[in-house]
């Protein structure tokens, strides 16, 4: 036994690793899956077809064109003013868009 190994053994003792329960559960489930595929190949083929169709549908959806949005802001008009003769001066509402004209 090497000196480093002996020192490690003296300092930390023996270490044993044991798989966590979820890994053991996954191993058990994979065995069940293999048996199910072998015993029902038509069901497995149908499940594979559904998964492939779902993946294709997702790929189609992701590659769809993204909508183009134009933002806007509204500036409130000031209060209506009146001159000496009582005639009112109404100022317009101002709407500003982030782009102008139709998109080509």
C-alpha positions as CSV (number, residue, x, y, z in Angstrom):
1,X,0.0,0.0,0.0
2,X,1.4,3.4,-1.0
3,X,2.0,6.1,1.6
4,X,-0.6,8.4,0.1
5,X,-3.3,5.7,0.1
6,X,-2.4,4.8,3.7
7,X,-2.6,8.5,4.8
8,X,-5.9,8.9,3.0
9,X,-7.3,5.8,4.7
10,X,-6.2,7.0,8.1
11,X,-7.6,10.5,7.6
12,X,-10.9,9.7,5.9
13,X,-11.6,6.0,6.4
14,X,-13.2,3.8,3.8
15,X,-15.6,5.4,1.4
16,X,-18.3,3.5,-0.3
17,X,-20.6,5.0,-2.8
18,X,-24.2,3.8,-3.3
19,X,-26.5,4.9,-6.1
20,X,-29.3,7.2,-5.0
21,X,-32.8,5.7,-5.0
22,X,-33.9,7.7,-8.1
23,X,-31.1,6.1,-10.2
24,X,-32.2,2.6,-9.0
25,X,-35.8,3.5,-9.9
26,X,-34.7,4.6,-13.4
27,X,-32.8,1.4,-14.0
28,X,-35.9,-0.6,-13.0
29,X,-38.1,1.4,-15.3
30,X,-35.8,1.1,-18.2
31,X,-36.0,-2.7,-17.8
32,X,-39.8,-2.5,-17.8
33,X,-39.7,-0.3,-20.9
34,X,-37.5,-2.8,-22.8
35,X,-39.8,-5.7,-21.9
36,X,-42.9,-3.6,-23.0
37,X,-41.3,-2.7,-26.4
38,X,-40.4,-6.3,-27.1
39,X,-43.8,-7.7,-26.2
40,X,-45.8,-4.9,-27.9
41,X,-43.9,-3.7,-31.0
42,X,-46.9,-2.1,-32.7
43,X,-47.6,0.0,-29.6
44,X,-43.9,1.0,-29.4
45,X,-44.0,1.9,-33.1
46,X,-47.1,4.0,-32.6
47,X,-45.5,5.8,-29.6
48,X,-42.4,6.5,-31.7
49,X,-44.6,7.9,-34.5
50,X,-46.4,10.2,-32.1
51,X,-43.1,11.4,-30.6
52,X,-41.7,12.1,-34.1
53,X,-44.9,13.9,-35.1
54,X,-44.8,16.0,-31.9
55,X,-41.1,16.9,-32.6
56,X,-41.9,17.8,-36.2
57,X,-44.9,20.0,-35.1
58,X,-42.7,21.8,-32.5
59,X,-40.0,22.4,-35.2
60,X,-42.6,23.8,-37.5
61,X,-44.0,26.1,-34.8
62,X,-40.6,27.4,-33.8
63,X,-39.7,28.3,-37.4
64,X,-42.9,30.3,-38.0
65,X,-42.3,34.0,-38.8
66,X,-42.3,36.2,-35.8
67,X,-44.9,39.0,-35.7
68,X,-43.6,42.6,-36.1
69,X,-44.9,45.0,-33.5
70,X,-44.9,48.8,-33.8
71,X,-45.0,50.8,-30.6
72,X,-46.8,54.1,-30.1
73,X,-47.1,56.8,-27.5
74,X,-49.9,59.3,-26.9
75,X,-49.3,62.9,-25.7
76,X,-52.3,64.4,-23.9
77,X,-53.3,67.7,-25.4
78,X,-53.2,70.8,-23.1
79,X,-56.4,72.2,-21.8
80,X,-58.6,74.2,-24.2
81,X,-57.9,77.9,-24.1
82,X,-60.2,80.8,-24.9
83,X,-59.3,84.2,-26.3
84,X,-60.8,87.6,-25.3
85,X,-63.9,87.1,-27.5
86,X,-64.7,83.6,-26.0
87,X,-63.5,81.7,-29.0
88,X,-61.9,78.4,-28.0
89,X,-58.6,77.1,-29.3
90,X,-58.5,73.3,-29.1
91,X,-55.1,71.7,-29.5
92,X,-54.8,68.3,-31.1
93,X,-54.0,64.9,-29.5
94,X,-50.6,63.7,-30.6
95,X,-49.9,60.1,-31.4
96,X,-46.3,59.1,-32.2
97,X,-45.4,55.7,-33.8
98,X,-42.0,54.0,-33.7
99,X,-42.1,53.5,-37.5
100,X,-43.8,55.2,-40.3
101,X,-45.6,53.7,-43.4
102,X,-46.4,50.1,-44.3
103,X,-43.7,47.5,-43.9
104,X,-42.4,46.1,-47.2
